[in-house]
């Protein structure tokens, strides 16, 4: 069995040394970069299963690295943010990070987040393979179409660029269109973890999906049901 490859981009040498040792015991190989520029080059030139990305770094910070990676880069990113800095968390998610973890953190919590993301990626790959084997690979609801074979979303035949996490959330909402899906359910089924109090990650991911729909869709597709969750509307727009 091939070991999962993780790229750690963080200028904290002591933390990096600890994580390399700890994650090696858990069956991972960790490659370290200590500034954003070298980390970006490694991310582009090599294949990794996951990127752990710090915010504050020399040369390029974590946000600049996310921007430079762009929409086409599919490796999942777990942001390492300052404790209590909600602005960093929200900004990281808006720029395409899959999840975040505040420093200082327990190694066991980091491992749980890593495993949750990798399980989601495995599920996506399984869905992809299943879709390739089926005659019909598309899901169409209210002019939003998902093609699981290519993992592509469309609105009125316009391609909507989504991150892996956004695509999974949209898939869940479309699979249960017309039904209210709670944030807790979305977090557990997509992020692989329970939603903690004041955690805005699901709100930000859904907000990103809505924003990407706006240029192509005449009306709102995803309704917020206060205190309950989200509802993908089934009525057709013009």
Secondary structure, DSSP 8 states (H G I E B T S, - for coil): ---EEEEEE-S-HHHHHHHHHHHHHTTEEEEEESSHHHHHHHHHHS--SEEEEESS-SSS-HHHHHHHH-TT--S-EEEEEETT-HHHHHHHHHTT-SEEEEES--HHHHHHHHHHHHHHHHHHHHHHHHHHHSS--EEEETTEEEETTTTEEEETTEEE---HHHHHHHHHHHHTTTSEE-HHHHIIIIISS---TT--HHHHHHHHHHHHHTTT-SS--EEEETTTEEEE--S---
